[in-house]
Amino acid sequence: MSGDFDSGRKIYLNKKSLKEAIDIFKQYLSGKKLKTEIISTCSAVGRITAEEHVANRSAPHFYASAMDGFAVKSQETEEANERNPVKLKISRDALEVNTGSPIPEDFDAVIKIENVEFVEDEFIKIYESVSPWNNLRSIGESILKGEQVVTSHTRLNAAQTGALLEAGITEVEVFQKPFLKILPTGDEIVPPEKEPEIGEIVEFNSQMISSRAEEVGAQVEIADICPDDPELLRDELKKAAAGTDMVATIAGSSAGSRDHMVEVLAEMGEVKIHGVDIMPGKPLLLGDVDGTPIIGLPGYPLSCLLDVNLFLEPALKQLQGEISYSEKTEKAVLKRKVSSSPGRDEFLRVNLKLEGDDYAAVPRRRGASSMKSLTQADGYLKISAEKEGLTAGDIGEVRLLKDRKKLEDGLVLVGSNDPALEKLKNYLAGREQGIDLKLQSRGSQAGIHSLLRGEADLAAAHLIDSDSGRYNIPYLEQVSDKELLLITLALREQGFIFRKDSDLSGIDNIEDLAKTDLRFINRQRGAGTRVLLDYKLDQKGISGQNIESYTREEYTHAAVAQAVSVEKADITLGIRAAAEAFDLEFKPVLQERFELIYPASSENDWRFEMLIEAVKSEEFNSILQGMKGYNSEKTGEERTFLSSERGD
């Protein structure tokens, strides 16, 4: 028992570095006696062998023909050649055989069926000799009795189970699947089937953990949600630890006032690790109750999943005898500086952009709770605890979340946010040669600069020029020295978004926002919508500071519409599609050009050819026409920006 826990101190006990934590837990688990069982070889794919298995019989156990033809006595063919064919009598000198047929005694070779000529009814002619044992499978050619088929600690695949059956091994001894009990905790969490109220959070971590555990071979049971009550937690943890090989608790492992799990574990057993110097995933708890390993996972989904990857999955593999396993990784170069806090290993979500035979890593926005960001990431880039970040040109290792085919067939798109891009992503994914369009919503200006740095394959932008009223090319003239191609995705409506019960009398134009005390919510600097707002205000000589809460920002159209929907703001500027999604009112202000921008040098890349073909297709055009606020009249229209157009 661990007797040094002070429930009044909310600190991390026994905090370790990532390497220390992995080593401590691995060493602890190595002392656990692994259970084995005998199962049918037919159901053993994916299971891990507990012992070496040797062949009970040879395969094949007789001399067999390796192809269709005629079995012959090789010495009777020695004189055969093109000028002097040898004539053999069927059923006496030559016996017809099929692939796999046993070869009769005294016959020692097979002539291919295509190398014989039938003459009369009972004879064949051959025009070349055959050597002894030609086109025969020898006894034990596949495996000899007593030879090793598989070693211990082998995760069996389909080919290996086939080899075992061929060798007469119909049952195998394997390590038992570890039994994992998952215990979600928290007063605020509710099951996914319940519509959450204000303050409630949908509990989906347990299902994600269960799926990952089953993928590596564990049996899983998910307990009911346990409230943040020390007595109840104590009872549930005791029940969970009895008769299981490992318990994974969710939440309650941090240092908050309602995080009781570390206190409960210290009272019931032993706290081996509380806190790991990583980000995300710091609030990890590792311990023991009555000999059962306990892993306390953070409640934030991304922190939870990273700790599952770093600790739970390797532990479950170790508990079923898997000794050697490796992560899928890829080297990638950074195109811009990324800062990080020294003293902890950071795992940064990234997309990977193919550059010839190499990859560039494109960081996504940080945060421990954004599940959508994780689903769109290609992997984690590790920044070592010894560093304060990485600089442009540094090469890092990325732990892959997707298979390499997805990486090779993907395109990284950075820039403005729009639902039409998601429709395009879905359309491309369904094509015969699917393309993974990796979307990063950072705003039009950020997208263009990512493209010019080589981080993005293409950018999405709708930047209006304050002098000419033209879109995108005037901005490119300021920043780009590369030849670029632009293709219009759609013309779309921008306008005011507000609740249907709002009184917006007197607000007809953007400049009218400065005449009211309505709470406004803005888009981030560099976003095309923000540029549009500032352009319209500048035309009238109005400062943004005259608009209530002008400095409050969000990164997407959906985020600002959501804020209006839940009454955290009264009005915003955005696209009609966002208003429709949240059942809000929309008052159009203008129609703008929304374009994709990419290097002219990529024009003949098959991925871009497919992208352009998709944008111009009748099917995608039909999709756009079904979305409110979009005009496909100019969809597919192409423009060229030449570096010579840049003004110096």
C-alpha positions as CSV (number, residue, x, y, z in Angstrom):
1,M,0.0,0.0,0.0
2,S,1.1,3.5,-0.7
3,G,0.9,5.5,2.5
4,D,2.3,8.9,1.5
5,F,-0.7,10.3,-0.3
6,D,-2.0,13.5,1.1
7,S,-5.6,14.1,-0.1
8,G,-5.3,17.8,0.6
9,R,-2.5,18.3,-1.9
10,K,-3.5,18.4,-5.5
11,I,-0.2,17.7,-7.2
12,Y,1.2,15.1,-9.4
13,L,2.7,12.3,-7.4
14,N,5.6,10.2,-8.9
15,K,5.6,12.2,-12.1
16,K,8.0,10.7,-14.7
17,S,9.5,11.4,-18.1
18,L,8.0,9.4,-20.9
19,K,10.9,7.0,-21.1
20,E,10.9,6.4,-17.4
21,A,7.1,5.8,-17.3
22,I,7.3,3.3,-20.2
23,D,10.2,1.5,-18.6
24,I,8.6,1.3,-15.1
25,F,5.2,0.0,-16.4
26,K,6.9,-2.5,-18.8
27,Q,9.1,-3.8,-15.9
28,Y,6.1,-4.1,-13.6
29,L,4.1,-6.0,-16.2
30,S,7.0,-8.4,-17.0
31,G,6.4,-9.9,-13.5
32,K,2.9,-11.0,-14.5
33,K,2.4,-14.7,-15.2
34,L,0.8,-15.0,-18.6
35,K,-2.1,-17.4,-19.0
36,T,-2.3,-19.8,-22.0
37,E,-5.0,-21.9,-23.6
38,I,-5.4,-24.5,-26.4
39,I,-7.5,-23.5,-29.3
40,S,-8.3,-24.7,-32.8
41,T,-5.8,-23.7,-35.4
42,C,-8.7,-22.7,-37.6
43,S,-9.6,-19.8,-35.3
44,A,-6.1,-18.8,-34.3
45,V,-5.4,-15.9,-36.7
46,G,-4.3,-12.9,-34.7
47,R,-3.5,-15.0,-31.6
48,I,0.0,-15.2,-30.2
49,T,1.7,-18.6,-29.8
50,A,2.8,-19.6,-26.3
51,E,5.2,-22.3,-27.5
52,E,7.1,-23.5,-30.6
53,H,5.1,-25.7,-32.9
54,V,6.9,-28.4,-35.0
55,A,5.4,-30.4,-37.9
56,N,3.5,-33.6,-37.1
57,R,3.9,-34.8,-40.7
58,S,5.7,-34.0,-43.9
59,A,4.0,-32.1,-46.7
60,P,3.6,-33.3,-49.2
61,H,3.9,-36.9,-47.8
62,F,4.3,-38.4,-51.3
63,Y,6.0,-37.5,-54.5
64,A,3.6,-35.4,-56.5
65,S,3.3,-33.8,-59.9
66,A,4.1,-30.1,-59.9
67,M,1.9,-29.5,-63.1
68,D,-0.4,-31.1,-65.6
69,G,1.3,-33.5,-68.0
70,F,2.6,-37.0,-68.2
71,A,4.7,-38.9,-65.7
72,V,7.7,-40.6,-67.4
73,K,10.9,-42.5,-66.6
74,S,13.6,-40.0,-67.3
75,Q,16.0,-42.5,-68.7
76,E,13.6,-43.3,-71.5
77,T,13.6,-39.6,-72.7
78,E,17.4,-39.2,-72.9
79,E,17.6,-39.5,-76.7
80,A,14.7,-37.1,-77.4
81,N,15.3,-33.9,-79.4
82,E,13.8,-31.9,-82.3
83,R,15.3,-34.2,-85.0
84,N,14.8,-37.4,-83.1
85,P,11.5,-37.3,-81.1
86,V,10.9,-40.2,-78.8
87,K,7.6,-42.0,-79.0
88,L,6.0,-43.2,-75.7
89,K,3.0,-45.4,-75.2
90,I,0.3,-43.9,-72.9
91,S,-0.5,-45.9,-69.8
92,R,2.7,-47.9,-70.1
93,D,5.6,-45.5,-70.8
94,A,3.7,-42.2,-70.0
95,L,1.0,-41.8,-67.4
96,E,-1.3,-38.8,-67.6
97,V,-1.2,-36.7,-64.3
98,N,-2.7,-33.5,-62.9
99,T,-1.0,-31.0,-60.7
100,G,-0.8,-32.6,-57.2
101,S,-1.3,-36.2,-58.4
102,P,0.9,-38.9,-56.8
103,I,3.7,-40.2,-59.0
104,P,3.7,-44.0,-59.4
105,E,6.7,-46.0,-58.4
106,D,9.4,-46.3,-61.0
107,F,8.4,-42.9,-62.6
108,D,10.7,-40.0,-61.7
109,A,9.7,-37.0,-63.9
110,V,6.8,-35.1,-65.5
111,I,6.6,-33.7,-69.0
112,K,4.4,-30.6,-69.3
113,I,1.2,-31.2,-71.3
114,E,2.1,-28.4,-73.7
115,N,5.4,-30.2,-74.5
116,V,3.9,-33.4,-75.9
117,E,2.4,-34.3,-79.3
118,F,-0.4,-36.8,-79.4
119,V,0.0,-39.4,-82.2
120,E,-2.5,-42.1,-83.1
121,D,-4.7,-43.0,-80.1
122,E,-2.2,-44.5,-77.7
123,F,1.1,-42.7,-78.2
124,I,2.7,-39.3,-77.5
125,K,5.9,-37.8,-79.0
126,I,8.3,-35.7,-77.0
127,Y,11.0,-33.5,-78.5
128,E,13.2,-32.9,-75.5
129,S,14.6,-35.0,-72.7
130,V,13.7,-34.5,-69.0
131,S,16.1,-34.9,-66.0
132,P,15.2,-37.0,-63.0
133,W,12.8,-35.3,-60.5
134,N,11.9,-32.6,-63.0
135,N,8.5,-31.1,-62.4
136,L,8.0,-33.2,-59.2
137,R,7.3,-32.1,-55.7
138,S,9.5,-34.1,-53.3
139,I,8.3,-35.5,-50.0
140,G,8.6,-32.7,-47.4
141,E,9.1,-30.0,-50.1
142,S,6.8,-27.7,-48.2
143,I,7.8,-28.9,-44.7
144,L,9.4,-32.0,-43.2
145,K,8.1,-33.8,-40.1
146,G,9.8,-32.4,-37.0
147,E,10.7,-29.0,-38.6
148,Q,9.7,-25.8,-36.9
149,V,6.6,-24.2,-38.3
150,V,6.3,-21.2,-36.0
151,T,8.2,-20.0,-32.9
152,S,6.6,-19.0,-29.6
153,H,5.5,-15.4,-29.3
154,T,4.3,-15.2,-32.9
155,R,1.1,-13.3,-33.8
156,L,-0.4,-15.8,-36.3
157,N,-1.5,-14.7,-39.7
158,A,-3.5,-16.6,-42.3
159,A,-0.5,-18.1,-44.1
160,Q,1.0,-19.4,-40.8
161,T,-2.3,-21.1,-39.7
162,G,-2.4,-22.7,-43.2
163,A,1.2,-24.0,-42.7
164,L,0.2,-25.4,-39.3
165,L,-2.8,-27.2,-40.7
166,E,-0.7,-28.6,-43.6
167,A,1.8,-29.9,-41.0
168,G,-0.9,-31.7,-39.1
169,I,-1.2,-29.2,-36.2
170,T,-4.9,-28.8,-35.7
171,E,-4.6,-27.2,-32.2
172,V,-2.2,-24.6,-31.0
173,E,-1.3,-23.3,-27.5
174,V,-1.7,-19.5,-27.4
175,F,-1.6,-16.8,-24.7
176,Q,-5.1,-16.0,-23.5
177,K,-6.6,-12.7,-24.6
178,P,-6.2,-10.2,-21.7
179,F,-9.5,-9.2,-20.2
180,L,-9.7,-5.4,-19.9
181,K,-12.4,-3.7,-17.8
182,I,-13.1,0.0,-18.7
183,L,-14.5,2.3,-16.0
184,P,-15.6,5.7,-17.2
185,T,-16.0,8.2,-14.3
186,G,-17.5,11.7,-13.9
187,D,-20.6,13.5,-12.7
188,E,-20.9,15.5,-16.0
189,I,-20.7,12.6,-18.5
190,V,-23.7,11.0,-20.2
191,P,-24.0,8.1,-22.7
192,P,-23.9,8.9,-26.4
193,E,-27.6,8.0,-26.9
194,K,-28.6,10.8,-24.5
195,E,-28.9,14.3,-25.8
196,P,-26.6,16.3,-23.5
197,E,-27.9,19.3,-21.5
198,I,-25.8,22.4,-20.6
199,G,-22.8,21.2,-18.6
200,E,-23.1,17.6,-19.7
201,I,-20.5,15.9,-21.9
202,V,-21.0,12.9,-24.1
203,E,-18.9,9.9,-22.9
204,F,-17.3,8.3,-26.0
205,N,-13.8,7.6,-24.7
206,S,-14.8,4.2,-23.5
207,Q,-15.9,3.0,-26.9
208,M,-12.7,4.3,-28.6
209,I,-10.6,2.6,-26.0
210,S,-12.6,-0.6,-26.4
211,S,-12.2,-0.6,-30.1
212,R,-8.4,0.0,-29.9
213,A,-8.0,-2.7,-27.3
214,E,-10.0,-5.3,-29.4
215,E,-7.8,-4.4,-32.4
216,V,-4.7,-5.5,-30.5
217,G,-6.4,-8.7,-29.2
218,A,-8.0,-7.9,-25.9
219,Q,-11.4,-8.9,-24.5
220,V,-13.2,-5.8,-23.2
221,E,-16.1,-5.0,-20.9
222,I,-17.3,-1.4,-20.3
223,A,-18.7,-0.7,-16.9
224,D,-21.5,1.8,-16.2
225,I,-20.5,5.5,-15.6
226,C,-19.4,6.0,-12.1
227,P,-19.9,9.4,-10.4
228,D,-17.1,11.5,-8.9
229,D,-17.6,10.0,-5.4
230,P,-14.6,8.5,-3.6
231,E,-16.7,5.7,-1.9
232,L,-18.4,4.7,-5.2
233,L,-15.1,4.9,-7.1
234,R,-13.6,2.6,-4.4
235,D,-16.3,0.1,-4.8
236,E,-16.3,0.1,-8.5
237,L,-12.6,-0.1,-8.8
238,K,-12.5,-3.1,-6.4
239,K,-15.2,-4.9,-8.5
240,A,-13.4,-4.0,-11.7
241,A,-10.0,-5.3,-10.5
242,A,-11.5,-8.7,-9.4
243,G,-11.2,-11.3,-12.2
244,T,-9.7,-9.0,-14.9
245,D,-6.2,-8.7,-16.3
246,M,-6.2,-4.9,-16.4
247,V,-8.5,-1.9,-15.5
248,A,-8.6,1.3,-17.5
249,T,-10.3,4.2,-15.7
250,I,-11.3,7.3,-17.6
251,A,-10.9,10.8,-16.0
252,G,-10.3,11.7,-12.4
253,S,-6.5,11.2,-12.8
254,S,-5.6,14.9,-13.0
255,A,-5.1,17.3,-10.1
256,G,-8.5,19.0,-9.9
257,S,-10.8,19.2,-6.8
258,R,-13.0,16.4,-8.2
259,D,-10.1,14.2,-9.4
260,H,-10.3,11.4,-6.8
261,M,-8.9,8.4,-8.6
262,V,-5.3,8.8,-7.5
263,E,-6.4,9.2,-3.9
264,V,-8.6,6.0,-4.2
265,L,-5.8,4.1,-5.9
266,A,-3.3,5.1,-3.2
267,E,-5.6,3.9,-0.5
268,M,-6.5,0.6,-2.2
269,G,-3.1,-0.4,-3.7
270,E,-0.1,1.3,-5.1
271,V,0.5,4.4,-7.3
272,K,3.5,3.7,-9.5
273,I,3.2,6.8,-11.7
274,H,1.0,9.9,-11.5
275,G,1.7,12.3,-14.3
276,V,4.0,12.0,-17.3
277,D,5.9,14.8,-18.9
278,I,4.1,14.7,-22.2
279,M,1.6,16.9,-24.0
280,P,-1.2,16.0,-24.5
281,G,-1.6,13.1,-22.0
282,K,0.1,14.4,-18.9
283,P,-2.6,13.3,-16.3
284,L,-1.8,9.5,-16.7
285,L,-2.1,7.3,-13.6
286,L,-0.4,3.8,-13.4
287,G,-0.8,1.6,-10.4
288,D,-1.9,-1.8,-8.9
289,V,-4.8,-3.1,-6.9
290,D,-4.5,-6.6,-5.6
291,G,-2.1,-7.6,-8.4
292,T,-4.3,-6.1,-11.2
293,P,-2.6,-3.4,-13.3
294,I,-4.6,-0.1,-13.2
295,I,-4.2,2.6,-15.9
296,G,-5.9,5.9,-15.3
297,L,-6.5,7.7,-18.5
298,P,-7.2,11.5,-18.9
299,G,-10.8,12.6,-19.8
300,Y,-9.8,14.8,-22.7
301,P,-10.2,12.6,-25.7
302,L,-7.0,13.4,-27.5
303,S,-5.0,13.0,-24.3
304,C,-6.8,9.8,-23.6
305,L,-6.1,8.3,-27.1
306,L,-2.4,9.3,-27.0
307,D,-2.0,7.6,-23.7
308,V,-3.8,4.5,-25.0
309,N,-1.3,4.5,-27.9
310,L,1.7,5.0,-25.7
311,F,0.8,2.8,-22.7
312,L,-2.4,0.8,-22.9
313,E,-1.8,-0.9,-26.3
314,P,1.8,-1.9,-25.5
315,A,0.6,-3.2,-22.1
316,L,-2.1,-5.4,-23.7
317,K,0.3,-6.7,-26.2
318,Q,2.8,-7.6,-23.4
319,L,0.0,-9.3,-21.4
320,Q,-0.6,-11.7,-24.3
321,G,3.0,-12.5,-25.0
322,E,3.8,-10.2,-27.9
323,I,7.4,-9.3,-27.4
324,S,8.4,-7.6,-30.7
325,Y,6.2,-4.9,-32.2
326,S,6.8,-1.5,-33.7
327,E,4.9,1.7,-34.6
328,K,4.4,2.8,-38.2
329,T,6.6,5.9,-38.5
330,E,7.7,8.2,-41.3
331,K,10.4,10.9,-41.4
332,A,9.1,14.4,-42.3
333,V,10.7,17.9,-42.7
334,L,9.1,21.0,-41.2
335,K,8.6,24.1,-43.3
336,R,8.2,26.5,-40.5
337,K,9.2,27.0,-36.9
338,V,7.1,25.3,-34.2
339,S,7.6,26.2,-30.5
340,S,7.2,23.8,-27.6
341,S,7.8,23.9,-23.9
342,P,11.0,22.2,-22.8
343,G,10.9,19.6,-20.1
344,R,8.1,17.5,-21.7
345,D,7.7,15.5,-24.9
346,E,5.0,17.0,-27.1
347,F,3.1,15.0,-29.7
348,L,1.9,17.5,-32.3
349,R,-0.9,16.5,-34.7
350,V,0.3,16.9,-38.3
351,N,-0.7,16.3,-41.9
352,L,1.9,14.9,-44.3
353,K,2.5,16.4,-47.7
354,L,4.2,14.3,-50.3
355,E,7.3,15.9,-51.9
356,G,8.8,13.5,-54.4
357,D,9.8,10.5,-52.2
358,D,9.8,12.5,-49.0
359,Y,7.2,14.2,-46.7
360,A,6.7,17.6,-45.2
361,A,4.9,17.8,-41.9
362,V,2.1,20.4,-41.7
363,P,1.1,21.1,-38.0
364,R,-2.5,21.3,-37.1
365,R,-3.9,23.5,-34.3
366,R,-3.2,22.3,-30.8
367,G,-5.8,21.3,-28.2
368,A,-6.6,18.1,-26.2
369,S,-10.3,17.9,-27.0
370,S,-10.7,18.3,-30.8
371,M,-11.7,14.9,-32.1
372,K,-12.3,16.2,-35.6
373,S,-8.7,17.5,-35.8
374,L,-7.5,14.0,-34.8
375,T,-9.6,12.3,-37.4
376,Q,-8.1,14.5,-40.1
377,A,-4.5,14.2,-38.9
378,D,-2.0,11.8,-40.5
379,G,0.1,11.3,-37.4
380,Y,1.8,12.7,-34.4
381,L,5.1,14.6,-34.7
382,K,7.2,14.1,-31.5
383,I,9.1,17.1,-30.2
384,S,11.6,16.0,-27.6
385,A,11.6,17.3,-24.0
386,E,15.1,18.6,-24.5
387,K,14.0,21.0,-27.2
388,E,12.1,24.3,-27.2
389,G,10.6,23.4,-30.5
390,L,11.7,22.7,-34.1
391,T,12.8,25.1,-36.7
392,A,12.2,25.2,-40.5
393,G,14.2,22.4,-42.1
394,D,14.3,20.2,-39.0
395,I,13.4,16.5,-39.7
396,G,11.2,14.8,-37.2
397,E,9.6,11.4,-36.7
398,V,5.9,11.0,-37.2
399,R,3.9,8.2,-35.6
400,L,1.4,7.4,-38.4
401,L,-2.4,7.3,-37.8
402,K,-3.1,6.3,-41.4
403,D,-1.7,3.8,-43.9
404,R,0.9,4.9,-46.4
405,K,-1.5,4.6,-49.3
406,K,-3.6,7.4,-47.8
407,L,-0.5,9.5,-47.4
408,E,0.6,9.0,-51.0
409,D,-2.9,9.7,-52.4
410,G,-3.5,12.8,-50.2
411,L,-3.6,16.5,-50.8
412,V,-3.1,19.1,-48.0
413,L,-5.5,22.0,-48.4
414,V,-4.9,25.0,-46.0
415,G,-7.0,28.1,-46.0
416,S,-10.5,29.4,-45.7
417,N,-13.2,27.3,-44.2
418,D,-16.3,26.3,-46.2
419,P,-18.8,23.4,-46.2
420,A,-18.4,23.0,-50.0
421,L,-14.8,21.9,-49.3
422,E,-16.2,19.0,-47.2
423,K,-18.5,18.1,-50.0
424,L,-15.6,18.1,-52.4
425,K,-13.6,16.0,-49.9
426,N,-16.4,13.4,-49.7
427,Y,-16.8,13.4,-53.5
428,L,-13.1,12.8,-54.1
429,A,-13.0,10.0,-51.4
430,G,-15.7,8.1,-53.3
431,R,-13.9,8.1,-56.7
432,E,-12.2,4.9,-58.0
433,Q,-8.8,6.3,-57.2
434,G,-9.7,8.0,-54.0
435,I,-8.0,11.2,-52.9
436,D,-7.7,12.1,-49.2
437,L,-8.3,15.9,-49.2
438,K,-6.8,17.0,-45.8
439,L,-8.5,20.2,-44.7
440,Q,-6.9,22.7,-42.4
441,S,-9.0,25.8,-41.6
442,R,-6.6,28.7,-40.9
443,G,-8.0,31.5,-43.0
444,S,-7.3,32.7,-46.6
445,Q,-4.1,34.6,-45.9
446,A,-2.6,31.8,-43.8
447,G,-3.6,29.3,-46.5
448,I,-1.7,31.2,-49.2
449,H,1.4,31.6,-47.1
450,S,1.3,27.9,-46.3
451,L,1.2,27.2,-50.0
452,L,4.1,29.5,-50.7
453,R,6.2,27.9,-47.9
454,G,5.6,24.5,-49.4
455,E,3.5,23.3,-46.5
456,A,0.2,23.0,-48.4
457,D,-0.5,21.4,-51.8
458,L,-3.2,24.0,-52.4
459,A,-5.0,26.9,-50.6
460,A,-8.6,28.0,-50.4
461,A,-9.1,31.8,-50.4
462,H,-11.6,34.6,-51.0
463,L,-9.6,37.7,-50.3
464,I,-11.1,41.0,-51.5
465,D,-8.9,43.8,-52.5
466,S,-9.7,47.1,-50.8
467,D,-8.7,49.2,-53.9
468,S,-10.1,47.2,-56.8
469,G,-12.7,45.0,-55.3
470,R,-11.1,42.0,-57.1
471,Y,-10.5,38.7,-55.4
472,N,-7.2,36.8,-54.5
473,I,-4.9,37.9,-57.4
474,P,-4.2,41.4,-56.0
475,Y,-3.1,39.7,-52.7
476,L,-0.9,37.2,-54.7
477,E,0.7,40.2,-56.4
478,Q,1.9,41.4,-53.0
479,V,3.3,38.1,-51.7
480,S,4.0,35.5,-54.4
481,D,6.9,35.1,-56.8
482,K,5.6,31.7,-58.1
483,E,3.4,30.9,-61.0
484,L,0.0,29.8,-59.6
485,L,-3.3,28.5,-61.0
486,L,-6.7,29.4,-59.6
487,I,-9.9,27.6,-60.1
488,T,-13.3,28.8,-58.8
489,L,-15.0,26.4,-56.5
490,A,-18.2,28.5,-56.3
491,L,-19.7,32.0,-55.9
492,R,-21.1,32.1,-52.4
493,E,-23.2,34.5,-50.3
494,Q,-21.8,36.4,-47.3
495,G,-24.2,38.1,-45.0
496,F,-25.4,38.8,-41.5
497,I,-26.3,35.7,-39.3
498,F,-28.6,36.3,-36.4
499,R,-31.3,34.5,-34.4
500,K,-34.8,34.5,-35.8
501,D,-36.2,36.4,-32.8
502,S,-33.6,39.2,-33.1
503,D,-34.6,42.8,-33.8
504,L,-32.2,43.9,-36.5
505,S,-34.1,47.0,-37.7
506,G,-31.7,49.6,-39.0
507,I,-28.9,47.1,-39.9
508,D,-28.8,46.9,-43.7
509,N,-25.0,47.2,-44.3
510,I,-21.8,46.2,-42.6
511,E,-21.1,49.8,-41.5
512,D,-24.4,49.8,-39.6
513,L,-22.8,47.4,-37.0
514,A,-21.0,50.4,-35.5
515,K,-24.4,52.1,-34.8
516,T,-25.7,49.4,-32.4
517,D,-24.7,47.7,-29.2
518,L,-25.4,44.2,-30.5
519,R,-22.7,41.8,-29.5
520,F,-20.7,40.9,-32.6
521,I,-18.4,37.8,-33.0
522,N,-15.6,38.1,-35.5
523,R,-13.4,35.8,-37.6
524,Q,-9.7,35.6,-37.0
525,R,-7.2,37.9,-38.6
526,G,-6.3,36.8,-42.1
527,A,-9.6,35.1,-42.7
528,G,-11.3,36.2,-45.9
529,T,-14.5,37.1,-44.0
530,R,-12.5,39.3,-41.7
531,V,-10.8,41.0,-44.6
532,L,-14.2,41.6,-46.2
533,L,-15.5,43.1,-42.9
534,D,-12.5,45.4,-42.6
535,Y,-12.7,46.3,-46.3
536,K,-16.3,47.4,-45.9
537,L,-15.6,49.4,-42.7
538,D,-12.5,51.0,-44.3
539,Q,-14.6,52.2,-47.2
540,K,-16.7,54.2,-44.8
541,G,-13.8,55.3,-42.6
542,I,-15.1,53.3,-39.6
543,S,-12.8,51.6,-37.0
544,G,-13.5,48.1,-35.9
545,Q,-13.2,49.2,-32.4
546,N,-16.5,51.0,-32.8
547,I,-18.2,47.5,-33.0
548,E,-19.2,45.8,-29.8
549,S,-16.8,42.8,-29.1
550,Y,-15.1,43.2,-32.5
551,T,-11.9,41.6,-31.1
552,R,-13.7,38.3,-30.1
553,E,-12.6,35.8,-32.7
554,E,-13.4,32.2,-33.9
555,Y,-11.8,30.2,-36.7
556,T,-14.7,28.9,-38.7
557,H,-18.1,29.9,-40.0
558,A,-19.7,27.1,-38.0
559,A,-18.0,28.4,-34.8
560,V,-19.4,32.0,-35.1
561,A,-22.8,30.7,-36.1
562,Q,-22.8,28.4,-33.0
563,A,-22.0,31.3,-30.8
564,V,-25.0,33.2,-32.1
565,S,-27.2,30.1,-31.8
566,V,-26.4,29.7,-28.0
567,E,-26.8,33.5,-27.4
568,K,-23.1,34.1,-26.7
569,A,-23.3,36.7,-29.5
570,D,-26.1,38.5,-31.3
571,I,-24.8,38.8,-34.8
572,T,-21.9,37.8,-37.0
573,L,-20.8,37.9,-40.6
574,G,-20.7,34.6,-42.4
575,I,-22.0,32.3,-45.2
576,R,-25.6,31.3,-45.6
577,A,-24.7,27.6,-45.2
578,A,-23.6,28.2,-41.6
579,A,-26.9,30.0,-40.9
580,E,-28.9,27.1,-42.3
581,A,-26.9,24.6,-40.3
582,F,-27.9,26.3,-37.0
583,D,-31.4,27.3,-38.0
584,L,-30.5,31.0,-37.9
585,E,-31.7,34.0,-40.0
586,F,-29.5,35.2,-42.9
587,K,-29.4,38.6,-44.5
588,P,-27.2,38.7,-47.6
589,V,-24.6,41.4,-48.0
590,L,-22.7,40.3,-51.2
591,Q,-21.7,37.4,-53.4
592,E,-18.0,36.5,-53.4
593,R,-15.6,34.3,-55.4
594,F,-14.2,31.3,-53.5
595,E,-11.2,29.8,-55.2
596,L,-8.6,27.0,-54.9
597,I,-5.0,28.0,-55.6
598,Y,-2.2,25.7,-56.4
599,P,1.3,25.8,-58.1
600,A,1.4,25.7,-61.9
601,S,4.1,23.0,-61.5
602,S,1.5,20.6,-60.1
603,E,-0.7,20.9,-63.2
604,N,0.2,17.4,-64.5
605,D,0.2,15.6,-61.2
606,W,-2.6,13.0,-61.4
607,R,-4.0,14.1,-58.0
608,F,-4.5,17.6,-59.3
609,E,-5.9,16.4,-62.6
610,M,-8.5,14.4,-60.6
611,L,-9.2,17.3,-58.4
612,I,-9.8,19.7,-61.3
613,E,-11.9,17.1,-63.1
614,A,-14.0,16.7,-59.9
615,V,-14.6,20.5,-59.5
616,K,-15.7,20.7,-63.2
617,S,-17.9,17.6,-63.1
618,E,-21.7,17.6,-63.4
619,E,-22.0,15.5,-60.2
620,F,-20.2,18.1,-58.1
621,N,-22.0,20.9,-59.8
622,S,-25.2,19.2,-58.8
623,I,-24.0,19.0,-55.2
624,L,-23.3,22.7,-55.1
625,Q,-26.7,23.5,-56.6
626,G,-28.3,21.6,-53.7
627,M,-26.6,23.8,-51.1
628,K,-28.2,27.1,-50.2
629,G,-26.0,30.2,-50.6
630,Y,-23.9,28.9,-53.5
631,N,-23.9,29.8,-57.2
632,S,-22.1,27.3,-59.6
633,E,-22.2,29.7,-62.6
634,K,-18.4,30.2,-62.5
635,T,-17.5,26.8,-60.9
636,G,-14.5,25.4,-62.7
637,E,-13.4,28.7,-64.2
638,E,-9.6,28.9,-64.3
639,R,-7.3,31.8,-63.9
640,T,-3.5,32.1,-64.0
641,F,-1.2,34.2,-61.8
642,L,2.2,34.8,-63.3
643,S,5.1,35.8,-61.0
644,S,5.8,38.7,-63.4
645,E,2.5,40.3,-62.3
646,R,4.0,40.9,-58.8
647,G,4.6,44.5,-58.1
648,D,8.0,45.2,-56.5
